[in-house]
Amino acid sequence: MVSGVQLPPEIQLAQRLAGNEKVTRDRAVRKLRKYITARTQRDAGGFTHDELLKVWKGLFYCMWMQDKPLLQEELGRTIAQLIHAFQTTEAQHLFIQTFWQTMNREWIGIDRLRLDKYYLLMRMVLNESLRALQMRDWEESHSAQLLKLLMTEILHPDSEAPHGVKNHFTEIFLEELAKVGAKQLTADQNLKFIDPFCKIAARTKNSRDLHSITRGIFETIVEQAPFAIEELMNELDEQEGEEEEEAELSDDSGLLEEEGEADVPTRKLTEAQRRGSLQKLEEDEDSAGSVLQFDYEAVANRLFEMASHQKTPSLNRKRLYKVVRKLQALSAGIFPEDDVPEKVYAYRHEGRLERQRKKRLLKSQVKKKGKGGQEESPALGSRTEGRKKRRGRRSNPDVQPEGAPAREQGNCPGRQRARSRRRRKPSAKTTEAARAVSLEPKKKKRRVHESQE
């Protein structure tokens, strides 16, 4: 008999995570969390790279088997929060690295019906990765390690990440960073977070990667500039309002000390009003999306420094210089859409197909006008007139070339005789001769046939 070989715990958990029953999968996720916490607490413990790849394969198919959007969202959040079960930063980064490697490997096999759930999972894992940095007060060394890991596995030219993973990552990076640290991060810290994107945008030779980074990072910063400035002004107004409220409360406390207990209800009202205003501010903050603050001049200088490098391809340089001009305009207080007329703004935001349809319609209208004898454009009119003149000179025998002696029609007897000959009717003799000629071969054929008989 063959003795049963006990499989490693990672493989056992991966098999249960990919089970058919939802109850089995949920139990496996809970056991995995406890197993990770217990194993990483020991100094000598931890996971290897291959072990975490096996764990992530089970988690990948655990998400594959889950149906219904709400349950998918709940499971995605549970899987992403496994990052916090690791007790060391190195183990967390290894867990994040193996996740992106698993997505790069399995991306080709994902069908379009399951694509949205993995987009959601990538967003949640990135969010929890940034929250792990937030728990460490955005320490610069940990932030640099995480950014290096993400760039190496996703956006580096030597990475094996498909374009779909790269494109989605650049789209969600600023959104998730704003959700986690918009209220805490300064403009200098935000510049350090986008600095790797500047380097890759200047070095990459893939036009699709350049487009996704430029559109998802730099142009998004330009588009969000009005909201960022508005949010900054609102914060300043709130600070001024709080200072005024503190001054009023200090004045009220002085009056209460002088008048006694007569104004106690007013004190209670002011505290209730303050609580209500704070609750309203919190609700407004939750409802309105937060925006990251940037020093646009510093971003423009950094991007210009990378784009003006000698090894930067010309295509990348041209594309990045356009973004630099927009950022320089923002630093000068000029917004991109302020001075643009409505017609130009609408034309810019129209679809490409709509513009092509309008061009075809205009061309057809110009052709119809040309056929009907109406006015044409000066360029088209000059060309058609020249062609008509040339055709007229070739077809009309009466038109003489320049330098030739001019002859009137009445003074040319040879031409009049030729026209009179054409107009005369044939005489009876000529018609009889023509008939005789046409009948001669028939008579010969009949004679030959009679002699043969």
C-alpha positions in Angstrom: 0.0 0.0 0.0 1.1 3.5 -0.7 1.4 5.6 2.5 -0.6 8.8 2.5 1.8 11.9 2.1 0.7 14.9 4.1 0.7 18.0 2.0 2.1 21.3 3.3 -0.4 23.6 5.0 -0.2 26.2 2.2 -1.3 23.7 -0.4 -4.1 22.4 1.8 -5.4 26.0 2.3 -5.1 26.7 -1.4 -7.2 23.6 -2.2 -9.9 24.7 0.3 -9.9 28.3 -0.9 -10.7 27.0 -4.4 -13.5 24.8 -3.3 -17.0 24.7 -4.8 -18.9 25.5 -1.6 -19.0 29.0 -0.2 -18.9 27.8 3.4 -15.7 25.9 2.7 -14.1 28.9 1.1 -15.1 31.3 4.0 -13.7 28.9 6.6 -10.5 28.6 4.6 -10.1 32.4 4.5 -10.5 32.7 8.3 -8.0 29.8 8.9 -5.6 31.5 6.5 -5.7 34.7 8.5 -5.0 32.9 11.8 -2.2 30.9 10.2 -0.5 34.1 8.8 -0.7 35.8 12.2 0.6 32.9 14.1 3.5 32.2 11.7 4.7 35.8 11.3 4.8 36.5 15.0 7.8 34.3 15.5 11.2 35.7 14.8 12.4 32.7 12.8 9.0 32.3 11.1 7.8 33.8 7.9 6.8 32.8 4.4 8.9 32.1 1.4 8.2 33.4 -2.1 6.9 30.1 -3.4 4.7 29.5 -0.4 3.0 32.9 -0.9 2.6 32.2 -4.6 0.6 29.0 -3.7 -1.5 30.9 -1.2 -2.3 33.6 -3.8 -3.3 31.0 -6.4 -5.9 29.7 -3.9 -7.1 33.2 -3.2 -7.3 34.0 -6.9 -9.6 31.0 -7.5 -11.5 31.8 -4.4 -12.4 35.1 -6.0 -13.1 33.3 -9.3 -15.8 31.1 -7.7 -17.6 34.0 -5.9 -20.7 35.3 -7.6 -23.0 38.4 -6.9 -21.4 41.9 -6.8 -22.0 42.5 -3.0 -20.5 39.2 -2.0 -17.6 39.8 -4.4 -16.9 43.2 -2.8 -17.0 41.7 0.7 -14.7 38.9 -0.2 -12.3 41.3 -2.0 -12.1 43.5 1.1 -11.5 40.4 3.3 -8.7 39.2 1.0 -7.0 42.6 0.8 -7.1 43.0 4.6 -4.9 39.9 4.9 -2.0 42.4 4.4 -2.5 43.6 8.0 -2.2 40.0 9.4 1.5 40.1 8.6 3.5 41.4 11.5 6.6 42.6 9.6 7.0 45.1 6.8 9.1 42.6 4.8 6.4 40.0 4.9 3.8 42.5 3.9 5.8 43.6 0.9 6.4 40.0 -0.1 2.7 39.3 0.1 1.9 42.4 -2.1 4.6 41.4 -4.6 3.3 37.9 -5.0 -0.2 39.3 -5.5 0.8 41.4 -8.5 2.9 38.5 -9.9 -0.2 36.3 -9.7 -2.3 38.9 -11.5 0.3 39.2 -14.2 0.4 35.4 -14.7 -3.3 34.8 -14.6 -4.5 37.9 -16.5 -4.7 36.2 -19.9 -7.1 33.5 -18.6 -9.6 36.0 -17.2 -12.8 36.2 -19.3 -14.7 39.4 -19.7 -17.5 38.3 -17.3 -15.0 38.0 -14.4 -12.9 41.0 -15.3 -14.7 43.5 -13.1 -14.2 41.5 -9.9 -10.4 41.4 -10.4 -10.4 45.1 -11.2 -12.1 45.6 -7.8 -9.6 43.2 -6.1 -6.6 45.2 -7.5 -8.1 48.4 -6.3 -8.7 47.0 -2.8 -5.2 45.5 -2.5 -3.7 48.9 -3.5 -5.9 50.7 -1.0 -4.9 48.4 1.9 -1.2 48.6 0.9 -1.4 52.4 1.2 -3.2 52.1 4.5 -0.3 50.0 5.8 1.9 53.0 5.0 -0.6 55.3 6.8 -0.3 53.2 10.0 3.4 53.8 9.9 2.9 57.6 9.6 4.0 57.6 5.9 7.6 56.9 6.8 9.8 57.8 3.8 11.8 54.5 3.8 8.7 52.3 3.7 7.0 54.5 1.1 10.1 54.2 -1.1 10.2 50.4 -0.7 6.5 50.1 -1.7 6.8 52.4 -4.7 9.9 50.5 -5.9 8.1 47.2 -5.6 5.0 48.5 -7.5 7.1 50.0 -10.3 9.2 46.9 -10.7 6.3 44.5 -10.9 3.9 46.6 -12.9 5.3 49.6 -14.9 9.0 48.8 -15.3 9.9 48.1 -19.0 11.3 44.7 -18.0 8.2 43.6 -16.1 5.8 41.0 -17.5 2.7 42.9 -16.6 0.0 43.0 -19.4 -1.2 46.3 -20.7 -4.6 45.9 -18.9 -2.9 45.6 -15.5 -0.7 48.6 -16.2 -3.5 50.8 -17.5 -5.8 50.0 -14.5 -3.0 50.6 -12.0 -2.3 54.1 -13.4 -6.0 54.9 -13.4 -6.6 54.0 -9.8 -3.3 55.1 -8.1 -4.1 58.7 -7.5 -7.7 57.9 -6.5 -6.7 55.4 -3.9 -3.9 57.6 -2.6 -6.4 60.5 -2.2 -8.9 58.2 -0.4 -6.2 57.2 2.2 -4.0 60.2 2.6 -5.5 63.4 1.1 -6.0 65.0 4.5 -2.5 64.0 5.8 0.0 64.1 2.9 1.7 67.4 1.9 2.6 68.6 -1.6 6.2 67.5 -1.1 5.1 64.0 -0.1 2.7 63.7 -3.1 5.6 64.7 -5.4 7.7 61.8 -4.1 4.8 59.5 -4.8 4.5 60.5 -8.5 8.3 60.8 -9.0 8.6 57.1 -10.2 6.0 57.8 -12.8 8.0 60.7 -14.1 11.1 58.5 -14.5 9.2 55.7 -16.3 7.3 58.1 -18.6 10.6 59.6 -19.7 12.4 56.3 -20.3 9.7 54.0 -21.7 9.7 53.1 -25.4 6.2 51.8 -25.3 3.8 54.4 -26.6 0.8 52.8 -24.8 2.6 52.9 -21.4 3.5 56.5 -22.1 -0.2 57.4 -22.9 -1.6 55.6 -19.8 0.9 57.3 -17.4 0.4 60.7 -19.0 -3.4 60.4 -19.0 -3.8 58.6 -15.6 -1.3 60.6 -13.6 -0.2 64.0 -15.0 -3.4 65.0 -16.9 -5.5 63.9 -14.0 -3.5 66.3 -11.8 -4.2 69.1 -14.2 -7.9 68.3 -14.4 -8.2 68.1 -10.6 -6.5 71.4 -10.0 -9.7 73.6 -9.7 -11.1 71.1 -7.1 -7.8 71.0 -5.2 -7.7 74.8 -5.0 -11.4 75.0 -4.0 -10.8 72.4 -1.3 -7.8 74.3 0.0 -9.9 77.5 0.2 -12.7 75.7 2.1 -10.1 74.4 4.6 -8.9 78.0 5.2 -12.5 79.2 5.6 -13.1 76.4 8.1 -10.1 77.4 10.1 -11.2 81.0 10.2 -14.7 79.9 11.3 -13.2 77.8 14.1 -11.1 80.7 15.3 -14.2 82.9 15.3 -16.2 80.3 17.3 -13.4 80.0 19.8 -13.4 83.7 20.3 -17.2 83.8 20.7 -17.0 81.0 23.3 -14.4 82.8 25.2 -16.6 85.9 25.2 -19.6 83.9 26.3 -17.7 82.3 29.2 -16.7 85.8 30.4 -20.3 87.0 30.3 -21.4 83.9 32.2 -18.9 84.6 34.9 -20.3 88.1 35.3 -24.0 87.4 35.0 -24.2 84.0 36.8 -26.5 81.3 35.7 -28.8 83.4 33.5 -27.1 82.5 30.3 -26.6 78.8 30.8 -29.2 77.9 28.0 -27.3 80.0 25.5 -24.1 78.1 26.4 -25.8 74.8 25.7 -27.2 76.1 22.4 -23.8 77.1 21.2 -22.3 73.7 22.0 -25.2 71.9 20.2 -24.7 74.2 17.2 -21.0 73.4 17.2 -21.6 69.7 17.3 -24.2 70.0 14.5 -21.7 72.0 12.4 -19.0 69.4 13.0 -21.3 66.6 12.0 -22.3 68.5 8.9 -18.7 69.0 8.0 -17.9 65.3 8.4 -20.9 64.4 6.2 -19.7 66.8 3.6 -16.2 65.4 3.7 -17.5 61.9 3.3 -19.8 62.8 0.4 -17.3 64.9 -1.6 -14.3 63.2 -2.9 -10.9 64.4 -1.6 -8.3 65.6 -3.9 -4.5 65.6 -3.5 -2.6 68.8 -3.2 0.4 69.5 -5.5 3.0 72.2 -6.0 2.4 72.6 -9.7 5.7 74.5 -10.3 7.7 71.7 -8.6 5.9 69.0 -10.6 6.6 70.9 -13.8 10.3 71.4 -13.0 10.7 67.7 -12.1 8.9 66.6 -15.3 10.9 69.0 -17.4 14.2 67.7 -15.9 13.3 64.1 -16.8 12.0 65.0 -20.3 15.0 67.2 -21.2 17.4 64.3 -20.6 19.5 63.3 -23.5 18.4 59.7 -23.5 14.7 60.6 -23.5 13.0 59.6 -26.8 11.6 62.4 -28.9 8.0 61.1 -28.7 8.2 61.1 -24.9 9.8 64.5 -24.8 7.0 66.1 -27.0 4.2 64.6 -25.0 5.7 65.5 -21.6 6.5 69.1 -22.7 2.8 69.6 -23.4 2.0 68.6 -19.8 4.8 70.8 -18.5 3.3 73.9 -20.2 -0.1 73.1 -18.6 1.5 72.7 -15.2 3.4 76.0 -15.6 0.2 77.7 -16.5 -1.5 76.3 -13.4 1.4 77.6 -11.2 0.8 81.1 -12.8 -2.9 80.9 -11.9 -4.2 80.2 -15.4 -6.7 77.3 -15.6 -6.8 75.4 -18.8 -10.6 75.9 -19.5 -11.1 79.5 -18.4 -10.5 81.4 -21.6 -11.7 78.7 -24.0 -15.0 79.6 -25.9 -17.9 77.4 -25.6 -17.8 76.3 -29.2 -14.1 75.3 -29.0 -14.7 73.5 -25.7 -17.6 71.6 -27.2 -15.5 70.7 -30.3 -12.7 69.5 -28.1 -14.9 67.2 -26.2 -16.8 65.8 -29.2 -16.2 62.3 -30.3 -13.9 61.5 -33.1 -16.6 59.8 -35.1 -18.9 62.9 -34.8 -16.1 65.1 -36.2 -15.5 62.7 -39.1 -19.2 62.7 -39.9 -19.3 66.5 -40.0 -16.3 66.6 -42.4 -18.0 64.1 -44.8 -21.2 66.2 -44.7 -19.3 69.3 -45.6 -17.5 67.6 -48.5 -20.8 66.3 -49.9 -22.3 69.8 -49.7 -19.3 71.3 -51.5 -19.7 68.7 -54.3 -23.5 69.4 -54.7 -22.8 73.1 -54.9 -20.2 72.5 -57.6 -22.6 70.4 -59.7 -25.5 72.8 -59.3 -23.4 75.7 -60.6 -23.4 77.6 -57.3 -20.4 79.3 -55.7 -17.5 77.1 -54.7 -14.4 77.7 -52.6 -11.7 79.8 -54.3 -9.2 77.0 -54.5 -11.7 74.5 -56.0 -13.1 77.1 -58.4 -9.7 78.1 -59.8 -8.8 74.5 -60.4 -12.1 73.6 -62.1 -12.0 76.7 -64.3 -8.5 75.9 -65.5 -9.6 72.4 -66.4 -12.6 73.6 -68.3 -10.5 76.1 -70.3 -8.0 73.4 -71.2 -10.8 71.0 -72.3 -12.4 73.7 -74.3 -9.2 74.4 -76.2 -8.7 70.8 -77.1 -12.3 70.0 -78.1 -13.2 73.2 -80.0 -11.4 73.3 -83.4 -12.3 77.0 -83.9 -10.2 78.1 -80.9 -6.7 79.0 -82.1 -3.6 78.9 -80.0 -1.9 82.1 -78.9 0.3 83.7 -81.6 -1.6 82.0 -84.5 -3.3 84.3 -87.2 -6.9 85.0 -86.3 -9.4 83.8 -89.1 -13.1 84.5 -89.2 -15.6 81.8 -90.1 -17.0 83.8 -93.1 -13.5 84.2 -94.8 -12.7 80.5 -94.8 -14.1 78.9 -98.1 -12.6 75.5 -97.6 -14.4 75.0 -94.2 -17.7 76.1 -95.7 -17.4 73.6 -98.6 -16.7 70.7 -96.3 -19.8 71.6 -94.2 -22.0 71.9 -97.4 -20.8 68.5 -98.6 -21.8 66.9 -95.3 -25.3 68.4 -95.4 -26.1 67.3 -99.1 -28.3 64.2 -99.5 -27.1 61.3 -101.6 -28.5 61.1 -105.2 -30.4 58.2 -106.7 -27.5 56.9 -108.8 -25.2 56.6 -105.8 -27.8 54.7 -103.8 -28.4 52.2 -106.7 -24.7 51.6 -107.0 -24.4 51.0 -103.3 -27.2 48.4 -103.4 -25.6 46.6 -106.3 -22.3 46.4 -104.4 -24.0 45.0 -101.3 -25.9 42.4 -103.4 -22.9 41.1 -105.4 -21.5 38.7 -102.9 -24.9 37.1 -102.2 -25.4 36.4 -105.9 -22.0 34.7 -106.1 -22.8 32.5 -103.1 -26.1 31.4 -104.7 -24.3 30.5 -108.0 -21.7 28.4 -106.2 -24.4 26.5 -104.4 -26.4 25.8 -107.6 -23.3 24.4 -109.4 -22.6 22.0 -106.5 -26.1 20.6 -106.7 
